[in-house]
């Protein structure tokens, strides 16, 4: 059985073996192995020249990665927690995302920024955000978020080999998830989404930490004779729109689940695409389930703040009942 942490650690190690230009950078990524031990043992394996402990300055960290990419390296940057990426926002959106375009393709930006994200770990404020909606619409950035260990390995290898910058969101609550799997790379240009469970009555869309919730809801409704299709989006940009459109067109109903607040969240883009591309097939308005529109609360309240089984089941019930008269 392979944990998420082991899969990501193996992906980093294999990438560094395959390409001497790959460097790891971050706060405590060396001897400590990172807050979540994703880089554990890599400094002993590759040395201090390739596993770089950095000062506590996220803006400086990303700025240095941009410079290294200009010099021909392929930096992999670790943010200790999700909200810690905000001090680097200007570097990411002003420079990292734009240099390839700005240089008319003469400069590539093969930088990966690993961001542990999401809640359900009982942490304090600034340690449990889901900031994907800040980065998905930024031209020039790719955004990946795996939901299983094997997916984490394959996607991280792909991200490191990409010549464009990738924001790589890792669901931290699932770091110790176990999967009986082989760690293999994906074929080039492989799809950025998958059907995690087939169904015919409704499409339930999740990504990252919410996929396992969606699968649990599917199993719950199966006992009631309701067939739910679960769509796992592990690339938010570029978006695998054909799989989404095909699924919603077949089922006629859609519920999107993410840990970020509903208002302004990435789910709004998915709902808009379903409304524009699947309008004639829709039997009910697409719905969203997410966190409350408040700052992240104290740990004792996060179970109320984040979407859980009850709220997802209620949304699915509402979609299935829409237009039904008794």
C-alpha positions in Angstrom: 0.0 0.0 0.0 1.3 3.4 -0.9 0.5 6.7 0.9 0.1 10.0 -0.8 3.2 11.3 0.8 5.2 8.3 -0.4 3.9 8.7 -3.9 4.8 12.4 -4.1 8.2 11.8 -2.5 8.9 9.1 -5.1 7.8 11.4 -7.9 10.3 14.0 -6.7 13.1 11.5 -6.4 12.4 9.9 -9.8 12.3 13.3 -11.4 15.6 14.4 -9.9 17.2 11.2 -11.0 15.9 11.6 -14.5 16.9 15.3 -14.9 19.8 17.0 -13.0 18.2 20.4 -13.7 15.4 19.6 -11.2 15.9 21.4 -7.9 13.7 21.4 -4.7 13.3 24.7 -2.8 11.4 25.7 0.3 11.3 26.3 4.0 12.6 23.2 5.9 12.6 20.9 2.9 16.1 19.7 3.7 16.8 17.7 6.9 13.3 18.1 8.3 11.8 16.9 5.0 9.1 19.5 5.0 6.2 20.1 7.3 4.4 17.0 5.9 7.6 15.0 5.2 7.0 15.0 1.5 10.7 15.8 0.8 12.0 13.4 3.5 15.4 11.9 2.7 15.9 13.8 -0.5 18.7 16.0 0.8 20.6 12.9 1.8 20.0 11.4 -1.7 20.8 14.5 -3.8 22.7 16.9 -1.5 22.3 20.6 -0.5 23.0 21.9 -4.0 19.7 20.4 -5.2 17.5 20.4 -2.1 17.6 24.0 -0.9 16.4 25.3 2.4 15.2 28.9 2.0 14.4 31.8 4.2 10.8 32.4 5.4 10.0 34.7 2.5 7.6 33.2 -0.1 7.9 36.1 -2.4 11.7 35.8 -2.5 11.3 32.0 -2.9 9.2 32.3 -6.0 11.3 35.1 -7.4 14.4 33.0 -7.1 12.6 30.1 -8.8 11.8 32.4 -11.7 15.4 33.4 -12.0 16.6 29.8 -11.9 14.1 28.8 -14.6 15.5 31.6 -16.8 18.9 30.0 -16.2 17.8 26.6 -17.4 16.8 24.9 -14.1 13.5 23.3 -13.3 12.7 24.4 -9.7 10.0 22.7 -7.6 8.9 25.1 -4.8 7.2 24.0 -1.7 4.8 26.2 0.2 4.4 25.0 3.8 0.6 25.7 3.8 -2.0 27.0 1.4 -2.3 30.5 2.8 1.4 31.0 2.8 1.2 31.3 -1.0 -0.4 34.7 -0.7 2.8 36.7 -0.1 4.1 35.2 -3.4 1.0 36.2 -5.3 2.6 39.1 -7.1 5.6 37.0 -8.2 3.3 34.2 -9.5 0.8 36.4 -11.3 3.0 39.2 -12.6 6.1 37.3 -13.6 6.0 33.5 -13.3 2.7 33.3 -15.4 3.8 35.8 -18.0 7.5 35.4 -18.9 6.9 32.8 -21.7 4.3 35.1 -23.3 6.4 38.2 -22.6 9.5 36.7 -24.2 7.5 35.4 -27.2 8.4 31.9 -26.2 12.1 32.5 -25.9 12.0 31.8 -22.2 10.1 28.9 -20.7 9.0 28.8 -17.0 9.3 25.1 -15.9 8.4 25.9 -12.3 6.2 23.8 -10.1 4.7 25.3 -6.9 3.5 22.6 -4.5 0.7 23.9 -2.2 -0.7 21.6 0.5 -4.3 22.8 0.7 -7.7 22.2 2.2 -9.1 21.6 5.7 -10.2 18.8 8.0 -6.8 18.7 9.8 -7.8 20.7 12.9 -5.3 23.5 12.1 -5.4 27.2 12.8 -6.4 30.0 10.4 -3.9 30.4 7.5 -3.4 26.7 7.4 -6.5 25.3 5.8 -7.5 27.5 2.8 -8.5 26.3 -0.7 -7.2 29.2 -2.9 -7.5 27.5 -6.3 -9.9 30.1 -7.6 -7.2 32.8 -7.4 -4.9 30.9 -9.8 -7.2 28.9 -12.2 -8.1 32.0 -14.3 -4.6 33.4 -14.5 -3.4 33.1 -18.1 -0.1 31.2 -18.3 -0.6 29.0 -15.2 -1.6 25.4 -15.2 -3.4 24.1 -12.1 -3.3 20.4 -11.0 -4.8 18.7 -8.0 -4.6 14.9 -7.6 -7.1 12.9 -5.5 -5.2 9.6 -5.1 -1.6 8.6 -4.5 -1.1 7.1 -7.9 -2.6 10.2 -9.5 -0.3 12.3 -7.3 2.8 10.5 -8.6 1.8 10.7 -12.3 0.6 14.3 -12.2 3.7 15.6 -10.3 6.0 13.9 -12.8 4.0 15.5 -15.6 4.1 18.9 -13.9 7.9 18.8 -13.4 8.4 17.9 -17.1 6.1 20.7 -18.3 7.7 23.9 -19.7 4.9 26.0 -18.3 4.4 26.9 -14.6 2.1 24.5 -12.7 0.4 25.3 -9.4 0.2 21.8 -7.8 -2.4 21.6 -5.1 -2.0 18.7 -2.7 -5.0 17.7 -0.4 -3.2 17.7 2.9 -5.9 15.8 4.7 -5.2 12.9 2.4 -1.5 12.8 2.8 -1.7 9.5 4.6 -4.4 8.0 2.4 -3.3 4.5 1.2 -3.8 2.9 -2.2 -2.7 -0.4 -3.6 -1.2 0.9 -6.8 1.7 1.1 -9.2 3.4 4.4 -9.5 3.7 5.0 -13.3 3.8 8.1 -15.6 0.9 8.9 -17.8 0.9 9.0 -21.5 1.6 12.5 -23.0 -1.6 14.6 -23.5 -3.6 12.2 -21.3 -7.1 13.5 -20.1 -7.2 15.8 -17.1 -10.3 14.2 -15.6 -11.7 10.7 -15.0 -15.0 9.0 -14.2 -14.6 7.8 -10.7 -17.9 6.0 -10.8 -20.4 5.6 -13.6 -24.0 6.6 -13.2 -27.0 7.9 -15.1 -29.2 10.0 -12.9 -26.8 12.9 -11.9 -23.2 14.0 -12.3 -21.4 14.8 -9.0 -18.2 16.7 -9.7 -15.3 17.0 -7.3 -11.6 17.5 -7.2 -8.8 17.0 -4.8 -10.1 16.4 -1.2 -13.8 16.3 -2.2 -13.6 13.3 -4.6 -13.7 10.7 -1.8 -16.8 12.5 -0.4 -18.4 12.4 -3.8 -17.7 8.6 -4.0 -19.2 8.1 -0.6 -22.4 10.0 -1.6 -22.6 7.8 -4.7 -22.5 4.7 -2.6 -25.1 6.1 -0.3 -27.5 6.8 -3.1 -26.8 3.4 -4.7 -28.6 1.8 -1.7 -31.7 3.9 -2.7 -31.6 2.8 -6.3 -30.2 6.2 -7.5 -27.4 6.1 -10.0 -24.8 8.8 -9.5 -21.8 9.5 -11.8 -18.7 10.9 -10.1 -16.4 13.1 -12.1 -12.9 13.7 -10.7 -11.3 16.8 -12.2 -7.5 16.6 -11.5 -6.6 19.3 -13.9 -8.5 22.6 -13.3 -6.6 24.4 -16.0 -6.5 23.2 -18.7 -10.0 21.9 -18.0 -11.1 18.6 -19.6 -14.4 20.1 -20.7 -15.5 17.3 -23.1 -15.7 14.8 -20.3 -17.7 17.2 -18.2 -20.1 18.1 -21.0 -20.5 14.4 -22.0 -21.4 13.3 -18.5 -23.8 16.2 -17.7 -25.5 15.7 -21.1 -26.1 12.0 -20.3 -27.4 12.6 -16.8 -29.1 15.9 -17.1 -28.2 17.0 -13.6 -25.0 18.3 -12.0 -23.8 19.1 -8.4 -20.3 20.5 -7.9 -18.4 20.1 -4.6 -15.3 22.0 -3.4 -13.9 23.1 -0.1 -13.5 26.7 -1.1 -16.4 29.1 -0.4 -19.3 28.8 -3.0 -19.3 32.5 -3.8 -16.7 33.2 -6.5 -15.4 29.6 -6.3 -14.3 27.5 -9.2 -17.6 25.7 -9.2 -19.2 28.8 -10.7 -17.1 28.2 -13.9 -18.2 24.6 -14.1 -21.8 25.6 -13.6 -21.5 28.2 -16.3 -20.0 25.7 -18.8 -22.8 23.2 -18.1 -25.4 25.9 -18.6 -23.9 27.0 -21.9 -22.8 23.7 -23.3 -25.5 21.3 -21.9 -28.5 23.6 -21.7 -30.9 21.6 -23.7 -30.1 18.4 -21.8 -30.4 19.9 -18.3 -33.3 18.6 -16.2 -32.5 20.8 -13.2 -30.3 23.8 -12.5 -26.7 22.9 -11.7 -25.9 23.3 -8.0 -22.8 24.0 -5.9 -21.8 22.8 -2.5 -18.8 24.4 -0.7 -17.6 26.2 2.3 -19.3 29.1 4.0 -18.4 32.6 2.8 -16.5 33.5 5.9 -12.8 33.4 6.9 -11.7 30.0 7.9 -12.9 29.3 11.4 -11.3 27.9 14.5 -10.6 24.1 14.3 -13.6 23.2 16.5 -16.0 24.7 13.9 -14.5 23.5 10.6 -16.9 20.5 10.4 -19.7 23.1 10.2 -17.8 25.3 7.7 -16.7 22.6 5.2 -19.0 20.7 2.9 -19.9 17.2 4.4 -22.0 14.3 3.4 -25.2 15.9 4.7 -24.9 19.0 2.6 -24.0 17.1 -0.5 -26.8 14.6 -0.1 -29.3 17.5 0.4 -28.0 19.1 -2.9 -28.3 15.9 -4.8 -31.9 15.4 -3.4 -32.8 18.9 -4.4 -31.6 18.3 -7.9 -33.4 15.0 -8.2 -36.6 16.5 -6.9 -36.5 19.5 -9.2 -39.7 19.7 -11.3 -41.2 16.6 -9.7 -44.7 17.1 -8.6 -46.4 14.9 -6.0 
